[in-house]
Amino acid sequence: MTLQFAKNAKNNSENMFSELAKRHLHSKYCPHFSSRFTSDEVEKYNSNYYNCSQMQETKMTNQIRQIYYAVIAIGIMCLTLFGGSCAMAATKKSVTTNNDHFIVLPNRAKVIDLTQPLNSSVPTYDGKANEFKYQILSTVDKDGYGSGAFFTHEHLGTHIDAPVHFCPGGTSIDQIDPSNLLLPAAIIDVQDEVKKNPDYSLTREKIKEFEKKNTIPPHAAVLLLTGWSKRYFIDGQYRNVDSKGVMRYPGFSLKAAKYLVNDHKIAALGIDTLSIDNGPSQDFPVHKFVLSHGLFIVENLANLDQLSNNGTVVIFAPLKIEGGTGSPARVLALVP
């Protein structure tokens, strides 16, 4: 298309210059001019003017030809640069640093909200009530505008744990690399296992089984679909405390986390329960291992059953709290 456009421009320009030259070269187009001079003088003038115009037309044609070749050169350069970049992005296979990864966004996608709402009924890890508070400061009817203030724990509702949550000196929530907040996702469904055992922890063997039909993309967020989010606002069922005071809900095993971090170089772990460590865990081994490797964790996710392993991309949007150990977050998925 670029070459054809340039050729058409060249032909049209040459025709235009030729016609203009002819209109000014012959005295019959200017009767007033020819009436002031003899026919010999007009013919001599026309001959000189024609030769000068021919030189100008040749000069203009050469300029157009130069522009024509320049357009071709620019077109080839653009094809080389942009075509090469696309080819590199398409063939990128591994991740060497946090900034050296490519995200393939779907051309057409459905947006799924993976965020639980924040209100005074939000379940908490320690069972305390009213950990989220919202106060109305002004209303449109009374003050002409509406505003409010809220108080919340960093690790409440759908939220992100930064490395500093368990690792002194680790990355705080405001220091998480923005390129890590847009990630390809792998969703591992363990709902059947959880129905049989509420304390179920994802195993390395289950991941291997998942990989027979699916791929865990480099630098991915691995999300564990347990089905537990359906209990979120049902009194007592989300924490699921037994008669001994032990919470009973599913999570990741340490072996599974090590396999994902060391072998797959993932960027984040997420789950639809209170914690990536299962309910009975007392010392948070998965938290400590994952955060010590610079990853972040997302907990209390919703609607994971609406995602697919066919190019889903997830957007994580925590508050940029300076020095924060975590933050409530809006989490959205783009599903092809």
C-alpha positions as a Markdown table, in Angstrom:
| # | Residue | x | y | z |
|---|---|---|---|---|
| 1 | Met | 0.0 | 0.0 | 0.0 |
| 2 | Thr | 2.9 | 2.4 | 0.8 |
| 3 | Leu | 4.6 | 1.8 | -2.6 |
| 4 | Gln | 1.3 | 2.2 | -4.6 |
| 5 | Phe | 0.5 | 5.4 | -2.7 |
| 6 | Ala | 3.9 | 6.8 | -3.6 |
| 7 | Lys | 3.6 | 5.9 | -7.3 |
| 8 | Asn | 0.2 | 7.5 | -7.5 |
| 9 | Ala | 1.5 | 10.6 | -5.9 |
| 10 | Lys | 4.4 | 10.8 | -8.3 |
| 11 | Asn | 2.2 | 10.3 | -11.4 |
| 12 | Asn | -0.4 | 12.9 | -10.2 |
| 13 | Ser | 2.3 | 15.4 | -9.4 |
| 14 | Glu | 4.0 | 15.0 | -12.8 |
| 15 | Asn | 0.7 | 15.4 | -14.7 |
| 16 | Met | -0.2 | 18.5 | -12.6 |
| 17 | Phe | 3.2 | 20.2 | -13.3 |
| 18 | Ser | 3.1 | 19.4 | -17.0 |
| 19 | Glu | -0.4 | 20.9 | -17.4 |
| 20 | Leu | 0.6 | 24.1 | -15.5 |
| 21 | Ala | 3.6 | 24.5 | -17.7 |
| 22 | Lys | 1.6 | 24.2 | -20.8 |
| 23 | Arg | -1.0 | 26.7 | -19.7 |
| 24 | His | 1.7 | 29.4 | -19.1 |
| 25 | Leu | 3.9 | 28.5 | -22.1 |
| 26 | His | 1.5 | 29.3 | -25.0 |
| 27 | Ser | 0.3 | 32.8 | -25.7 |
| 28 | Lys | -3.1 | 31.6 | -26.7 |
| 29 | Tyr | -3.9 | 31.3 | -23.0 |
| 30 | Cys | -3.1 | 35.0 | -22.5 |
| 31 | Pro | -4.4 | 37.2 | -25.4 |
| 32 | His | -3.6 | 40.5 | -23.6 |
| 33 | Phe | 0.0 | 39.4 | -23.4 |
| 34 | Ser | 0.4 | 38.5 | -27.1 |
| 35 | Ser | -1.3 | 41.7 | -28.3 |
| 36 | Arg | 1.6 | 43.8 | -26.9 |
| 37 | Phe | 4.3 | 42.0 | -28.9 |
| 38 | Thr | 4.9 | 40.7 | -32.4 |
| 39 | Ser | 4.4 | 37.1 | -33.2 |
| 40 | Asp | 8.2 | 36.6 | -33.5 |
| 41 | Glu | 8.8 | 38.2 | -30.1 |
| 42 | Val | 6.0 | 36.1 | -28.5 |
| 43 | Glu | 7.4 | 32.9 | -30.1 |
| 44 | Lys | 10.9 | 33.7 | -29.0 |
| 45 | Tyr | 9.6 | 34.5 | -25.4 |
| 46 | Asn | 7.6 | 31.3 | -25.4 |
| 47 | Ser | 10.6 | 29.3 | -26.5 |
| 48 | Asn | 12.8 | 30.7 | -23.7 |
| 49 | Tyr | 10.0 | 30.3 | -21.2 |
| 50 | Tyr | 9.4 | 26.8 | -22.3 |
| 51 | Asn | 13.0 | 25.8 | -21.9 |
| 52 | Cys | 13.1 | 27.4 | -18.4 |
| 53 | Ser | 9.9 | 25.7 | -17.5 |
| 54 | Gln | 11.2 | 22.4 | -18.8 |
| 55 | Met | 14.2 | 22.8 | -16.4 |
| 56 | Gln | 11.9 | 23.6 | -13.5 |
| 57 | Glu | 9.6 | 20.7 | -14.3 |
| 58 | Thr | 12.6 | 18.4 | -14.5 |
| 59 | Lys | 13.8 | 19.7 | -11.2 |
| 60 | Met | 10.4 | 19.2 | -9.6 |
| 61 | Thr | 10.2 | 15.7 | -11.0 |
| 62 | Asn | 13.5 | 14.9 | -9.5 |
| 63 | Gln | 12.4 | 16.2 | -6.2 |
| 64 | Ile | 9.3 | 14.1 | -6.4 |
| 65 | Arg | 11.4 | 11.1 | -7.3 |
| 66 | Gln | 13.6 | 11.7 | -4.3 |
| 67 | Ile | 10.5 | 12.0 | -2.0 |
| 68 | Tyr | 9.1 | 8.8 | -3.6 |
| 69 | Tyr | 12.3 | 6.8 | -2.8 |
| 70 | Ala | 12.4 | 8.4 | 0.7 |
| 71 | Val | 8.8 | 7.1 | 1.3 |
| 72 | Ile | 9.9 | 3.6 | 0.2 |
| 73 | Ala | 12.9 | 3.8 | 2.5 |
| 74 | Ile | 10.8 | 4.9 | 5.5 |
| 75 | Gly | 8.3 | 2.2 | 4.8 |
| 76 | Ile | 11.0 | -0.5 | 4.7 |
| 77 | Met | 12.5 | 0.9 | 8.0 |
| 78 | Cys | 9.1 | 0.9 | 9.7 |
| 79 | Leu | 8.4 | -2.7 | 8.6 |
| 80 | Thr | 11.8 | -3.7 | 9.9 |
| 81 | Leu | 11.5 | -2.0 | 13.2 |
| 82 | Phe | 7.9 | -2.7 | 14.1 |
| 83 | Gly | 7.8 | -6.1 | 12.4 |
| 84 | Gly | 11.0 | -7.1 | 14.3 |
| 85 | Ser | 9.6 | -5.9 | 17.6 |
| 86 | Cys | 6.4 | -7.9 | 17.1 |
| 87 | Ala | 8.4 | -11.0 | 16.2 |
| 88 | Met | 10.5 | -10.6 | 19.3 |
| 89 | Ala | 7.5 | -10.2 | 21.5 |
| 90 | Ala | 5.8 | -13.2 | 19.9 |
| 91 | Thr | 8.8 | -15.4 | 20.4 |
| 92 | Lys | 9.7 | -14.3 | 23.9 |
| 93 | Lys | 9.9 | -17.5 | 26.0 |
| 94 | Ser | 11.6 | -16.7 | 29.3 |
| 95 | Val | 11.8 | -14.1 | 32.0 |
| 96 | Thr | 15.1 | -12.9 | 33.4 |
| 97 | Thr | 14.0 | -9.8 | 35.5 |
| 98 | Asn | 10.8 | -8.4 | 36.8 |
| 99 | Asn | 10.8 | -5.8 | 34.0 |
| 100 | Asp | 11.6 | -8.3 | 31.2 |
| 101 | His | 8.3 | -9.9 | 30.5 |
| 102 | Phe | 5.6 | -9.5 | 27.9 |
| 103 | Ile | 1.9 | -9.4 | 28.4 |
| 104 | Val | -0.4 | -10.5 | 25.5 |
| 105 | Leu | -3.7 | -8.6 | 26.0 |
| 106 | Pro | -6.8 | -10.2 | 24.4 |
| 107 | Asn | -8.2 | -8.2 | 21.5 |
| 108 | Arg | -11.7 | -8.7 | 22.8 |
| 109 | Ala | -12.2 | -9.5 | 26.5 |
| 110 | Lys | -14.9 | -9.7 | 29.2 |
| 111 | Val | -14.0 | -7.8 | 32.4 |
| 112 | Ile | -14.6 | -9.9 | 35.6 |
| 113 | Asp | -14.4 | -8.2 | 39.0 |
| 114 | Leu | -12.5 | -10.5 | 41.4 |
| 115 | Thr | -13.0 | -8.1 | 44.3 |
| 116 | Gln | -15.1 | -8.7 | 47.4 |
| 117 | Pro | -17.0 | -5.5 | 48.7 |
| 118 | Leu | -15.8 | -3.7 | 51.7 |
| 119 | Asn | -18.2 | -3.0 | 54.6 |
| 120 | Ser | -18.6 | -3.6 | 58.3 |
| 121 | Ser | -19.6 | -7.3 | 57.7 |
| 122 | Val | -16.3 | -8.3 | 56.1 |
| 123 | Pro | -14.9 | -11.5 | 57.7 |
| 124 | Thr | -11.5 | -11.0 | 59.4 |
| 125 | Tyr | -8.7 | -13.4 | 60.1 |
| 126 | Asp | -8.9 | -12.9 | 63.9 |
| 127 | Gly | -12.7 | -12.9 | 63.9 |
| 128 | Lys | -13.0 | -9.2 | 65.1 |
| 129 | Ala | -16.1 | -7.4 | 63.9 |
| 130 | Asn | -16.5 | -4.0 | 62.4 |
| 131 | Glu | -12.9 | -3.8 | 61.2 |
| 132 | Phe | -14.0 | -1.6 | 58.3 |
| 133 | Lys | -15.7 | 1.7 | 59.2 |
| 134 | Tyr | -17.2 | 4.3 | 57.0 |
| 135 | Gln | -18.3 | 7.7 | 58.1 |
| 136 | Ile | -20.4 | 10.2 | 56.1 |
| 137 | Leu | -18.8 | 13.6 | 56.3 |
| 138 | Ser | -21.2 | 15.6 | 54.0 |
| 139 | Thr | -24.2 | 15.1 | 51.8 |
| 140 | Val | -25.4 | 16.8 | 48.7 |
| 141 | Asp | -28.7 | 17.8 | 50.3 |
| 142 | Lys | -27.1 | 19.4 | 53.3 |
| 143 | Asp | -23.7 | 20.6 | 52.0 |
| 144 | Gly | -23.9 | 20.6 | 48.2 |
| 145 | Tyr | -21.6 | 17.7 | 47.8 |
| 146 | Gly | -21.1 | 14.2 | 49.2 |
| 147 | Ser | -18.0 | 12.9 | 50.9 |
| 148 | Gly | -16.9 | 10.4 | 53.5 |
| 149 | Ala | -14.0 | 8.8 | 55.4 |
| 150 | Phe | -13.1 | 5.2 | 56.1 |
| 151 | Phe | -10.9 | 3.2 | 58.4 |
| 152 | Thr | -9.7 | -0.2 | 57.4 |
| 153 | His | -7.0 | -2.7 | 58.2 |
| 154 | Glu | -4.4 | -3.2 | 55.5 |
| 155 | His | -5.2 | -6.9 | 55.2 |
| 156 | Leu | -8.9 | -6.8 | 55.0 |
| 157 | Gly | -11.3 | -7.9 | 52.3 |
| 158 | Thr | -9.7 | -8.5 | 48.9 |
| 159 | His | -6.1 | -7.3 | 49.5 |
| 160 | Ile | -2.5 | -7.7 | 48.6 |
| 161 | Asp | 0.3 | -8.7 | 51.0 |
| 162 | Ala | 3.6 | -7.0 | 50.2 |
| 163 | Pro | 6.9 | -8.8 | 51.0 |
| 164 | Val | 7.5 | -6.5 | 54.1 |
| 165 | His | 4.4 | -8.1 | 55.6 |
| 166 | Phe | 6.6 | -11.0 | 56.8 |
| 167 | Cys | 10.1 | -9.9 | 55.8 |
| 168 | Pro | 11.7 | -7.0 | 57.6 |
| 169 | Gly | 13.3 | -4.7 | 55.0 |
| 170 | Gly | 11.3 | -6.2 | 52.2 |
| 171 | Thr | 9.4 | -4.3 | 49.5 |
| 172 | Ser | 6.4 | -2.3 | 50.9 |
| 173 | Ile | 3.1 | -2.0 | 49.0 |
| 174 | Asp | 4.0 | 1.3 | 47.4 |
| 175 | Gln | 7.3 | -0.1 | 46.1 |
| 176 | Ile | 5.9 | -3.0 | 44.2 |
| 177 | Asp | 7.0 | -2.7 | 40.6 |
| 178 | Pro | 4.0 | -1.5 | 38.5 |
| 179 | Ser | 4.9 | -3.9 | 35.8 |
| 180 | Asn | 4.1 | -6.7 | 38.3 |
| 181 | Leu | 0.5 | -5.5 | 38.7 |
| 182 | Leu | -0.6 | -6.6 | 35.3 |
| 183 | Leu | 0.0 | -10.4 | 35.0 |
| 184 | Pro | -1.1 | -13.4 | 32.9 |
| 185 | Ala | -3.0 | -15.8 | 35.1 |
| 186 | Ala | -3.2 | -19.6 | 35.6 |
| 187 | Ile | -6.3 | -20.8 | 37.5 |
| 188 | Ile | -6.0 | -24.1 | 39.3 |
| 189 | Asp | -9.4 | -25.6 | 40.2 |
| 190 | Val | -9.4 | -27.7 | 43.4 |
| 191 | Gln | -13.1 | -27.4 | 44.3 |
| 192 | Asp | -13.7 | -31.2 | 44.2 |
| 193 | Glu | -10.8 | -31.8 | 46.6 |
| 194 | Val | -12.0 | -29.1 | 48.9 |
| 195 | Lys | -15.5 | -30.7 | 49.1 |
| 196 | Lys | -13.9 | -33.8 | 50.5 |
| 197 | Asn | -11.4 | -32.0 | 52.7 |
| 198 | Pro | -11.8 | -28.4 | 53.9 |
| 199 | Asp | -8.2 | -28.3 | 55.0 |
| 200 | Tyr | -6.9 | -29.3 | 51.6 |
| 201 | Ser | -3.6 | -27.8 | 50.5 |
| 202 | Leu | -2.6 | -27.7 | 46.8 |
| 203 | Thr | 0.0 | -30.3 | 46.1 |
| 204 | Arg | 2.8 | -30.5 | 43.5 |
| 205 | Glu | 1.1 | -33.5 | 42.0 |
| 206 | Lys | -2.1 | -31.5 | 41.4 |
| 207 | Ile | -0.1 | -28.9 | 39.6 |
| 208 | Lys | 1.6 | -31.5 | 37.5 |
| 209 | Glu | -1.9 | -32.9 | 36.6 |
| 210 | Phe | -3.0 | -29.3 | 35.7 |
| 211 | Glu | 0.0 | -28.9 | 33.4 |
| 212 | Lys | -1.0 | -31.9 | 31.3 |
| 213 | Lys | -3.8 | -29.8 | 29.8 |
| 214 | Asn | -2.8 | -26.2 | 30.6 |
| 215 | Thr | 0.3 | -23.9 | 30.6 |
| 216 | Ile | 1.5 | -21.8 | 33.5 |
| 217 | Pro | 2.8 | -18.6 | 31.7 |
| 218 | Pro | 6.2 | -17.2 | 32.7 |
| 219 | His | 5.8 | -14.4 | 35.4 |
| 220 | Ala | 2.2 | -15.4 | 36.1 |
| 221 | Ala | -0.2 | -15.0 | 38.9 |
| 222 | Val | -1.3 | -18.5 | 40.0 |
| 223 | Leu | -4.8 | -18.3 | 41.4 |
| 224 | Leu | -6.3 | -21.2 | 43.4 |
| 225 | Leu | -10.0 | -21.7 | 42.9 |
| 226 | Thr | -11.3 | -23.5 | 46.0 |
| 227 | Gly | -15.0 | -22.3 | 45.8 |
| 228 | Trp | -14.6 | -20.9 | 49.4 |
| 229 | Ser | -15.7 | -17.4 | 48.3 |
| 230 | Lys | -19.3 | -18.5 | 48.3 |
| 231 | Arg | -19.1 | -18.6 | 52.1 |
| 232 | Tyr | -17.8 | -15.0 | 52.3 |
| 233 | Phe | -20.9 | -13.3 | 53.9 |
| 234 | Ile | -22.4 | -16.4 | 55.5 |
| 235 | Asp | -21.9 | -16.0 | 59.3 |
| 236 | Gly | -19.1 | -18.2 | 60.6 |
| 237 | Gln | -18.7 | -20.3 | 57.4 |
| 238 | Tyr | -15.8 | -18.4 | 55.9 |
| 239 | Arg | -13.5 | -18.7 | 58.9 |
| 240 | Asn | -15.1 | -22.1 | 59.6 |
| 241 | Val | -13.8 | -22.5 | 63.2 |
| 242 | Asp | -14.2 | -26.0 | 64.7 |
| 243 | Ser | -14.9 | -26.9 | 68.3 |
| 244 | Lys | -11.2 | -26.6 | 69.2 |
| 245 | Gly | -11.0 | -23.0 | 67.9 |
| 246 | Val | -9.1 | -24.0 | 64.7 |
| 247 | Met | -10.0 | -22.5 | 61.4 |
| 248 | Arg | -10.7 | -25.0 | 58.6 |
| 249 | Tyr | -10.2 | -23.7 | 55.1 |
| 250 | Pro | -8.0 | -24.7 | 52.1 |
| 251 | Gly | -4.7 | -23.2 | 50.9 |
| 252 | Phe | -1.3 | -23.9 | 49.2 |
| 253 | Ser | 1.2 | -26.4 | 50.5 |
| 254 | Leu | 4.8 | -25.3 | 50.9 |
| 255 | Lys | 6.0 | -27.9 | 48.4 |
| 256 | Ala | 3.5 | -26.6 | 45.8 |
| 257 | Ala | 4.7 | -23.0 | 46.4 |
| 258 | Lys | 8.3 | -23.9 | 46.1 |
| 259 | Tyr | 7.6 | -25.7 | 42.8 |
| 260 | Leu | 5.8 | -22.7 | 41.4 |
| 261 | Val | 8.3 | -20.1 | 42.5 |
| 262 | Asn | 11.5 | -22.0 | 41.7 |
| 263 | Asp | 10.5 | -23.9 | 38.6 |
| 264 | His | 7.9 | -21.6 | 37.0 |
| 265 | Lys | 9.3 | -18.2 | 38.2 |
| 266 | Ile | 5.8 | -16.9 | 39.0 |
| 267 | Ala | 5.1 | -13.4 | 40.2 |
| 268 | Ala | 2.2 | -13.8 | 42.6 |
| 269 | Leu | -0.1 | -16.3 | 44.3 |
| 270 | Gly | -3.8 | -15.7 | 44.9 |
| 271 | Ile | -6.7 | -17.5 | 46.6 |
| 272 | Asp | -10.4 | -17.1 | 47.4 |
| 273 | Thr | -9.9 | -17.7 | 51.1 |
| 274 | Leu | -8.6 | -15.8 | 54.1 |
| 275 | Ser | -5.0 | -16.9 | 53.6 |
| 276 | Ile | -2.7 | -18.8 | 51.2 |
| 277 | Asp | -1.7 | -21.0 | 54.2 |
| 278 | Asn | -4.6 | -23.3 | 55.0 |
| 279 | Gly | -6.7 | -22.7 | 58.1 |
| 280 | Pro | -4.9 | -25.0 | 60.6 |
| 281 | Ser | -1.5 | -23.5 | 59.8 |
| 282 | Gln | 0.0 | -21.7 | 62.8 |
| 283 | Asp | 3.4 | -20.4 | 61.5 |
| 284 | Phe | 2.5 | -19.3 | 57.9 |
| 285 | Pro | 5.3 | -21.2 | 56.0 |
| 286 | Val | 3.9 | -20.4 | 52.6 |
| 287 | His | 3.6 | -16.7 | 53.3 |
| 288 | Lys | 7.2 | -16.6 | 54.6 |
| 289 | Phe | 8.6 | -18.5 | 51.6 |
| 290 | Val | 6.7 | -16.6 | 48.9 |
| 291 | Leu | 7.2 | -13.1 | 50.3 |
| 292 | Ser | 10.9 | -13.8 | 51.0 |
| 293 | His | 11.3 | -14.3 | 47.3 |
| 294 | Gly | 9.9 | -10.9 | 46.4 |
| 295 | Leu | 6.5 | -12.0 | 45.2 |
| 296 | Phe | 3.2 | -10.6 | 46.5 |
| 297 | Ile | 0.1 | -12.4 | 47.7 |
| 298 | Val | -3.6 | -11.8 | 47.0 |
| 299 | Glu | -6.3 | -13.1 | 49.3 |
| 300 | Asn | -10.1 | -13.1 | 49.6 |
| 301 | Leu | -10.6 | -13.1 | 45.8 |
| 302 | Ala | -14.1 | -13.6 | 44.2 |
| 303 | Asn | -15.5 | -15.0 | 41.0 |
| 304 | Leu | -12.5 | -17.2 | 40.1 |
| 305 | Asp | -14.9 | -19.7 | 38.6 |
| 306 | Gln | -15.6 | -17.2 | 35.8 |
| 307 | Leu | -12.0 | -17.2 | 34.6 |
| 308 | Ser | -10.4 | -19.4 | 32.0 |
| 309 | Asn | -6.9 | -20.7 | 31.3 |
| 310 | Asn | -7.0 | -19.3 | 27.7 |
| 311 | Gly | -5.1 | -16.1 | 28.0 |
| 312 | Thr | -6.7 | -14.4 | 31.1 |
| 313 | Val | -4.8 | -11.3 | 32.3 |
| 314 | Val | -5.3 | -9.9 | 35.8 |
| 315 | Ile | -5.0 | -6.3 | 36.9 |
| 316 | Phe | -4.1 | -5.7 | 40.6 |
| 317 | Ala | -4.7 | -2.2 | 41.9 |
| 318 | Pro | -3.7 | -1.7 | 45.6 |
| 319 | Leu | -3.6 | 1.7 | 47.3 |
| 320 | Lys | -0.1 | 3.2 | 47.2 |
| 321 | Ile | 0.3 | 3.4 | 50.9 |
| 322 | Glu | 3.8 | 4.6 | 51.7 |
| 323 | Gly | 5.6 | 2.0 | 53.7 |
| 324 | Gly | 2.5 | -0.2 | 53.9 |
| 325 | Thr | 2.7 | -3.9 | 54.5 |
| 326 | Gly | -0.4 | -4.4 | 52.3 |
| 327 | Ser | -3.5 | -2.8 | 51.0 |
| 328 | Pro | -7.1 | -3.5 | 50.0 |
| 329 | Ala | -7.1 | -3.8 | 46.2 |
| 330 | Arg | -9.5 | -3.8 | 43.3 |
| 331 | Val | -8.7 | -6.8 | 41.2 |
| 332 | Leu | -10.0 | -7.2 | 37.7 |
| 333 | Ala | -9.6 | -10.0 | 35.1 |
| 334 | Leu | -9.6 | -9.7 | 31.3 |
| 335 | Val | -11.0 | -12.9 | 30.0 |
| 336 | Pro | -10.9 | -13.6 | 26.2 |
